[in-house]
């Protein structure tokens, strides 16, 4: 990471842009002579057979911009949104379009769903709520800046995290503001925001300052705040400790990673840090019944013991392939990469056990798993449902 270009940093700072334009820091200062190219794919004999159940597409996808557009699965419906404003509902079993609307907005975050709404955020600082049944617009709410997270909703409240470090609670019925929580934002941050997580009457959110907080969902009152990683170093670049991956809640523990910092486990009840380990990640993590899985900032994949943070195995075969966070599907670990491949790894030792190409564009969004099916959204707008079976 010592190949950073000082001139580029100065241009960013002098222009008043406090956030890096890519979600992958390796991209910021890479040139054609990058000394650390992505790993070449090695031949893999599929021990498992990935099966594509259906494919669909949405116009424009993410338009190759680093926005947070994800598939969202609720009931028997998959929701997706594109950068150029389309929001679409698909049948999760067949991929058949149920409805589609053109909002004519620059959508930058979402969709989320809840309280009978489909929710998206825009680059112009708006949150838009659509009716879950047919896509008709219910309301729009103005927030302070661009939304690069997925809005969440429960118990009559919509929660959204904006790029300037604010968390908004919005009335799900009317779109009026109920509360706001404001964290100061460092001078230089990654271009993105972690999405808030709602558990019961509590909201957990991570910030660019490296802090994790829990709020009361209805009132917005602070329940606890903890510093996962304290900024250190002389330059603003060295002091970046963003929480860009979404917090992962398993039982009564919140797991979280920071960029250039640490991975930590935090008690959801008290905010006490149960353990920390040195690890830099911006992609986030996944889990199964006994292990955590994380892609670090060099695209090494680790299995971690949730009880103490010890590494159980590491796979380095996909280095610098711009991986998503790992997810678990039917006892196998899955990640997407910048060439549209899904890679399958053994949960026991991390070896590669399968591969399938879903799209010609990058898979930057972590796949969503429900009922034994993974739903993948590629940057070019390709949507696919994938399952696994033994050879």
N, C-alpha and C positions, 0 to 999 in steps of 0.2 A: 504494500500500500504506500510505499515511499515514492512512487512514481507520480504522485499528484502534481498537477501543474499550478504553481502559485498564481500565475496570471489569470487562469480561469476562476480561481477562488476570488481574486480581487474584483473581477468583472461582476461576479454574482453579488458580492457584498456592496459594491458601489452602485449597482443598479437597484438596490433595495430589495432584491429577491432573497428571502431568508430560507428558502427551501430548495433542496437539490431536485433537478428535474426528473430523475429516474429513481425507481424503487430499488434498483440494484446498484449499490455504490461502486461496484467494479466498472460499471458503464460510464461513470461520470468523466473520467479522465483517460479512458482507454483510447488508443490510436491503432492504426493499421499494423503497427509493429508490436502490439501487445505481447509481452514476454510470457504471459500466462493465459494461453488460449483455452477454450473449453475442451474437456477431455473427449477424445475420440470414442465413439461407441464400440464396445467389444461385442463379439458375437455371443448371443445368449440363447440357450436351448430352453424354450418355454416349459417349465415344470407345471405351470398352470396355464390354462387357455383363456386369455381375455376375450370376451364376447361382446361385441357392440350390439346392443338391443335396438337402438334407433339413433338417427342423427337428424338434426334440424339446423336452422341458421337464423340469425337476426341481423338485420342490415347494419353494416358498419362495425359491429363489435365494439371494441374499445378504441378503434381508430389508431392503434399503435401508440396510444398515449397512456401514461402511467396513472390511470384512474382505477378506482376500486369497484369494478363491475363484477358481480358474482351471480351464480345461479342460486335461487332460493327455493327450497322444497317445503311445501305445506300441504298436508293431506295427500291428495292424488294429483297435485298440480305443481309444475315447475315454473317459476317466474324468472324472466331475464330482461335486461335492459341494454340498450346500445348507447354509445357516445352521442350519436346524432338524434337521440330523443325517443326512439321506439321502446315501448314496454310491451312484453308479450307473455301470455300465459299458455303453457303447453300441458297436455295430458302426460303424466309421468310414466304411464305404461306404454304409450305409443308414440309420443312426441308430436301428436296432432295439435295444431294451434286451436286454442279455445277462444281467445280474443287477442287483439293487438291494437294498440293505440299509438299515435304519433304525438308526443307532447310538444315537439318543436323546441325542445330545450337541450342544452349541453349537459347531459347527465354525467355526473362524475362519481357517484356513490350509490350502491344499491343493486337490486332492490332488496328491501326487507319487507316483512309482512307480519301483520298482527292486528288485532282489534277490528277485523273486517276490512283492513286497508293493505294496499301495496304501496310502499314508500320508497322514494328516490330523492337523492340530493343533487344539486347542480353546481356548476362552476361559478354561477352568479349569486351564490349564497341563498338558495331557496330549498325548502323541503316541500315536496309535492306528494299528496296523498290521493291515491286512486281507489275506487271501489273494487274489492277483491273479486266480485262476481263478473263485472263486465268492463272494468277499466275506466269508467267515467270519473272525472276529476271531482274530488270532494272538497279539497281546500289546498291553499298554498300558504306557507309560512316563511317569513323572511328571517334569516339568521345572519351572523356577523361576517362570514366569509365562505370560501369554497368548501364543499363537503366532499372529503375523500375517505369516507367511512360508510358503513352500511347502517342506515337508521334502524332502530329496534323499537318494538312496541309491546306493551303489556299493561294490564290494569288501568286502562284509560290514559296512558302516558306514552308519547313517542319521545325517544331519546336519540339525539344526534350529536356527533363530535365534529367540530369544524377545524379547519387547518390552522387557525390562529389560537388553538388551545382552549376553546370554550366547549362546554357541554350544556346542551339545551334540553329542557323538559317541556314538551309541547302537548297541549290538550288534544287527545286523539279524536274527539268529536268535533272540535271547532277550529283547531289550528292555532289557537291563542297560546302565548307563552305562559307557562306555569312557573318555571324557575330557570336560573342560569348559574353555572359553576364555571369560574374563570381561573385558568392556570397561566402564569407567565410563560411565554414561549422563548426558547433560546434564539440567539441571532441566526444560527445555522441549524437546520433540521433536515431530516429525510423528507422527501416529497410524498407524504402520506400520513394517515392517521389510523390508529387502531380503532376498531369498532367497539362500542360499549357492549357489555354483556349483562343481561337482566336475569337475576335469579330470585324468584319470589318477589319480595318488596325491596330488593336491593339492586343497585347498578354498580358494576365494576368497570373502571376505565383506566387505560394507561396513557401517558402523555410524553411529549418530546423531551421533557425535563428529566425523564427517567423515573418519574413518580407514578405510583399506582394508588388509586383512591377508590373508596366505596361510599356511595351516597344512598340516602333514602329515595326510593323511586318517586313517591308522591310529592314529597316536600323539597327534595333536592338538598336536604341537610347532609353535611359531611359526617360520615360514621367513623372513618379512619383514613389516614394517608401515610404511605410508607415510601421511602426512597429505595428503589431496587438497585440502582447504580448512581453514585455521585459523580458528576462531571470532573474530569481531571485532565491535565495537560495545559500547554501554553496557548495553543491556537484554538479557535472556535471549532475547527475541524476535529481536533483531537478530543474536544469536550462533548462531542455529539454522543448522546446515550439514549436515543429515541426508543420508545416502546412503539414499534410499528405493527408487530404481529398482535393479533387479538389475544387477550387473556383467555386462558383455558381453565374452566372450572370443572373439577372432578370431586364430587362429594363436598367436603367442607374445606377444600384446599384450592387456591388459585395459583396456577403456574404461569409464568411470564418470562419473556426474554427481552433483552435490550441490545441495541447495536453498540459495539465496542465496549460491552460491559459484562453483564452477568445474566445467568438464568437463575430463577429463584422460585421457591414455594412459599406461599403466604397463607396463613390461617384466615379463612373468610370471616370468622366470627370476631377476631381480635386485631387483624392486621399485622400480627407478629410474623417476622420472617423465620420460617422453619429451617431452611437451608439455602445456601447460595453456591454456585459454581461459576468459574470463569467461562464465558461463552458469548460470542457475538452473533446475533441473528436479527434479521428483519422480516423473515418469512412467517414466523410463528411455529406452531407445533401441533401435533396430534397425540392421541392416546388410545390404548386399548385397555383390557381388564387388568393389566399388570405392569405396563411399561409406557413411558413417554417417548415420543419421536420428534426430532427437531432437525431442520436443515440450517447449518451455520452459514456465515457470510462468505465462505469459500465453497459452499455447496457440498460439504461433507455431511452425511446423514448419520445421526447418532441415536442409539437407543439409550435411555436414561432411566435409572431406578427412581420412581417417584418418592420413595421414602427418604433418600439421602442425596440424590443428585449424582450418584456415581454412574459413569459411562459403562454400559454393558457390551456394546459393540459400536464400531464405526465403519462406514463404507465411504471410501474416497474415490470410487470409480467414476463418479459423475461430477467431478470437480469443475467449477465455473460453468455449469450448464444452466444456470439461472433457474434453480428448482423452486417449486412451490413448497409449502409446508407438507410434511408427510401426513397421510391419513391411513387408517386401517380399514381394509375391506375383506371380509370373510377370512380373517386370520393372516392376511398378507398386507404388507406396507406398500403404499403407492405414492409416487410423486410425478408431477408433470415437469416438462422442461421447455427450453426456448425454441425447439424445433418441432413441437407438437407431439412429442412422445410421452407416453405413460410408462414409467419404469416400475417393476414389481420387485420387492425385496422380501426375503424371509425374515419373519419377526424373531426367529431364534438366533441367527448369526449375521443378518444383514446382507447375505450374498444375493446377487441378482438372480431372480428366478423367472423373469418374463418381461416382455416389452410389447407394446402395440402403439402404432402411430394413429392418433386421432385426427390431427389437423396439420396443415402446412404452416400455420401460424403458431406463435408461441402460446403455451399454456402458462399464464402468469397468475391465474386465480386458483387457489387451492380447491380441488374437487370436493363436492358435498356428497356425503354418503347417507342413504336412508334405505332401510329394509333390504340390505344386501346388494344395492345398486349404487354405483358412483355416477354422479352427474358432473360433466366436465364442460367448462366454457372457455374456448380459446379466444385469443385476442382478435382474430378475424371474424368473430361472430358465430363460429361453429359451436354447436351444442350437441353433446352425445351422452347416452346412457350406456354404462359398461358394467358387466358382471363378470365373475370368474368361475371357472369350473376346472376340475382336474383333467389332465391329459388322458 
